[in-house]
Amino acid sequence: LLPDSPQLSYSLPEYALTLPYRPGDFTQVNPAANALLVARAMQLLQPQPGERIADLFCGLGNFSLPIAAGAQVIGIEGSPELTERASQNARLNHLAERARFHSADLFQTTEHTVAGWGYFDKILLDPPRSGAYALVQALHAPYLPRRIVYVSCNPATFARDAAVLVGKGYRFRNAGIVNMFPQTAHVETVGCFDLE
C-alpha cells in the first residue's frame, strides 16, 4: 500500500475499541466473527478489578484491550512489531495504565520463564495452529492461574494442550466454536479450564 493510503483498522464496538494495524500484521479476517469470539472469551474469562491477567500470544491486543476494560493485563507476543502495535493501541484507546506488553518467544517457555512472570489470576491463550505445548507444560505451582481461557484455531493441538492442563489439575469446564471461515473445515475453539 502507498504511504498515503488510509489507516487500516477494525473495531470492537461492544468495548468501544478501535485497533489500527498495518499491512502484514496478523488480524482475524472475519470482523463479525471476531467480535463474537472476543465477546465469548470475555464471558468465560470474566475480568475483574484487582485481577492480574496474562494474554499470551497477544498479537496487537485483540483480547488484551477488552481485558483491560476490567482488569490489569500483561500481553506477551513473539513479534516485536505486534507488541509495539499493541502498546500503541492501548494508548490510542486510553488503556495504557491497565495494559502492558512484552516480546518473548512463548514456544521456548520453561518453568523458569513462568516463575519470572509471577502469579496471574487468569490467563488467556490464543496461540497459532501449532498450539502452546511448551507453555502449558511449563505451568506449575505456585504459578497456576485459577482460570485459563484457550482460543484455538486447531482442534488437534487444542486437544493435546487440554490434556496437559487436565493433568495439572484443571477441570475442562466448557467449550464452544466460532465459525470463523464459513463453508470450510476451519473453526475457532474457545475452551475454559478451572483449577480444582
C-alpha positions as CSV (number, residue, x, y, z in Angstrom):
1,L,0.0,0.0,0.0
2,L,1.2,3.5,-0.7
3,P,2.3,5.6,2.3
4,D,-0.6,7.9,1.9
5,S,-3.2,5.1,2.0
6,P,-5.9,5.4,4.6
7,Q,-5.1,4.0,8.1
8,L,-6.3,0.3,8.4
9,S,-8.2,-0.5,11.5
10,Y,-11.0,-2.6,12.9
11,S,-13.3,-2.0,15.8
12,L,-14.8,-3.9,18.7
13,P,-17.9,-1.8,19.3
14,E,-19.0,-3.7,22.4
15,Y,-15.9,-2.4,24.1
16,A,-15.7,0.9,22.3
17,L,-12.3,0.0,20.9
18,T,-10.5,0.8,17.6
19,L,-7.5,-1.3,16.7
20,P,-5.3,0.1,13.9
21,Y,-3.0,-2.3,12.1
22,R,-0.5,-2.3,9.3
23,P,-0.3,-4.4,6.2
24,G,1.3,-7.7,7.2
25,D,0.0,-7.6,10.8
26,F,-2.0,-10.6,11.9
27,T,-5.7,-9.9,12.3
28,Q,-8.8,-12.1,12.1
29,V,-10.1,-11.7,8.6
30,N,-13.8,-12.0,9.6
31,P,-14.6,-9.0,11.8
32,A,-18.1,-10.0,12.7
33,A,-17.0,-13.5,13.8
34,N,-14.0,-11.9,15.6
35,A,-16.4,-9.7,17.6
36,L,-18.3,-12.9,18.7
37,L,-15.1,-14.6,19.5
38,V,-13.9,-11.8,21.7
39,A,-17.2,-11.5,23.5
40,R,-17.3,-15.2,24.2
41,A,-13.8,-15.2,25.5
42,M,-14.6,-12.3,27.8
43,Q,-17.7,-14.0,29.1
44,L,-15.6,-17.0,30.1
45,L,-12.6,-15.1,31.4
46,Q,-14.7,-12.6,33.4
47,P,-12.0,-10.0,34.1
48,Q,-12.5,-8.3,37.4
49,P,-11.0,-5.2,39.1
50,G,-7.8,-6.1,41.0
51,E,-7.0,-9.2,38.9
52,R,-3.7,-9.6,37.1
53,I,-4.4,-11.4,33.8
54,A,-2.0,-12.6,31.1
55,D,-2.8,-12.5,27.4
56,L,-0.3,-14.9,25.8
57,F,0.2,-14.7,22.1
58,C,-1.5,-11.3,22.4
59,G,-0.8,-10.0,18.9
60,L,-1.9,-6.4,18.5
61,G,-4.2,-6.5,21.5
62,N,-7.4,-8.2,20.1
63,F,-8.1,-9.7,23.6
64,S,-5.8,-7.7,25.7
65,L,-7.7,-4.4,25.3
66,P,-11.1,-5.9,26.2
67,I,-9.5,-7.5,29.2
68,A,-8.0,-4.1,30.2
69,A,-11.5,-2.7,30.4
70,G,-12.0,-4.7,33.6
71,A,-8.5,-5.8,34.9
72,Q,-4.8,-5.3,34.7
73,V,-3.4,-7.2,31.7
74,I,0.1,-8.2,30.6
75,G,0.3,-9.1,26.9
76,I,3.2,-11.3,25.7
77,E,3.8,-11.8,22.0
78,G,6.7,-13.2,19.9
79,S,6.7,-10.4,17.3
80,P,8.2,-7.1,18.5
81,E,6.3,-5.3,15.8
82,L,2.9,-6.6,17.1
83,T,4.0,-5.9,20.7
84,E,4.6,-2.3,19.7
85,R,1.3,-2.1,17.8
86,A,-0.5,-3.5,20.9
87,S,1.2,-0.7,23.1
88,Q,0.1,1.9,20.5
89,N,-3.4,0.5,20.5
90,A,-3.6,0.7,24.3
91,R,-2.5,4.3,24.3
92,L,-5.0,5.2,21.5
93,N,-7.8,3.6,23.5
94,H,-6.8,5.2,26.8
95,L,-5.9,1.8,28.4
96,A,-2.1,2.2,28.7
97,E,-2.2,2.3,32.5
98,R,-4.0,-1.1,32.6
99,A,-2.3,-2.9,29.7
100,R,1.5,-3.6,29.3
101,F,3.1,-5.6,26.6
102,H,6.4,-7.5,26.2
103,S,8.0,-9.5,23.4
104,A,9.1,-13.1,24.2
105,D,9.3,-16.4,22.3
106,L,6.5,-18.3,24.0
107,F,7.5,-21.5,22.2
108,Q,10.6,-21.6,24.4
109,T,8.6,-21.2,27.7
110,T,10.1,-23.0,30.7
111,E,9.2,-23.3,34.4
112,H,11.9,-20.6,35.0
113,T,10.0,-18.3,32.5
114,V,6.7,-18.9,34.3
115,A,8.3,-18.1,37.7
116,G,9.7,-14.9,36.2
117,W,6.2,-13.7,35.2
118,G,4.9,-14.1,38.7
119,Y,1.4,-15.2,39.6
120,F,-1.5,-14.4,37.2
121,D,-5.1,-14.8,38.4
122,K,-6.2,-15.8,34.9
123,I,-4.6,-16.5,31.5
124,L,-6.0,-16.1,28.0
125,L,-4.1,-18.2,25.4
126,D,-4.5,-17.6,21.7
127,P,-1.6,-19.4,20.0
128,P,-1.2,-20.1,16.3
129,R,-2.0,-23.5,14.8
130,S,0.9,-25.2,16.4
131,G,-0.6,-24.6,19.9
132,A,1.0,-23.8,23.2
133,Y,2.5,-27.2,24.2
134,A,5.8,-25.8,25.8
135,L,3.8,-23.1,27.6
136,V,1.2,-25.4,29.2
137,Q,3.8,-27.9,30.1
138,A,5.8,-25.2,31.9
139,L,2.9,-24.0,34.1
140,H,3.5,-25.1,37.7
141,A,2.5,-24.4,41.3
142,P,2.5,-21.8,42.8
143,Y,2.0,-20.1,39.5
144,L,-1.1,-21.9,38.2
145,P,-3.8,-19.4,37.5
146,R,-7.4,-20.1,38.7
147,R,-8.7,-20.0,35.2
148,I,-7.4,-20.4,31.7
149,V,-9.4,-19.5,28.6
150,Y,-7.9,-21.1,25.5
151,V,-8.7,-19.8,22.0
152,S,-7.5,-22.2,19.3
153,C,-7.7,-22.4,15.5
154,N,-6.6,-26.1,15.5
155,P,-8.7,-28.7,17.3
156,A,-5.9,-31.2,17.3
157,T,-3.4,-29.0,19.2
158,F,-6.2,-27.7,21.4
159,A,-6.9,-31.3,22.5
160,R,-3.2,-32.1,23.0
161,D,-2.7,-29.0,25.2
162,A,-6.1,-29.5,27.0
163,A,-4.9,-33.0,28.1
164,V,-1.7,-31.4,29.7
165,L,-3.9,-28.8,31.5
166,V,-6.2,-31.5,32.9
167,G,-3.1,-33.5,34.0
168,K,-2.1,-30.4,36.0
169,G,-5.4,-30.3,37.9
170,Y,-7.6,-28.2,35.7
171,R,-11.2,-29.1,35.0
172,F,-12.3,-28.7,31.4
173,R,-15.4,-26.6,32.2
174,N,-16.8,-26.0,28.7
175,A,-16.0,-25.2,25.1
176,G,-17.6,-23.8,22.0
177,I,-16.8,-22.9,18.5
178,V,-17.0,-19.9,16.3
179,N,-17.3,-20.5,12.5
180,M,-14.7,-18.0,11.5
181,F,-14.4,-19.3,7.9
182,P,-17.9,-20.4,6.7
183,Q,-18.1,-23.3,4.3
184,T,-14.6,-24.6,5.3
185,A,-13.4,-27.1,7.9
186,H,-11.6,-24.3,9.9
187,V,-13.2,-23.2,13.2
188,E,-12.1,-21.3,16.2
189,T,-12.5,-23.2,19.5
190,V,-12.9,-21.5,22.8
191,G,-12.3,-23.6,25.9
192,C,-12.4,-22.7,29.6
193,F,-10.3,-24.5,32.3
194,D,-10.7,-24.0,36.1
195,L,-8.1,-25.1,38.6
196,E,-9.6,-27.5,41.1
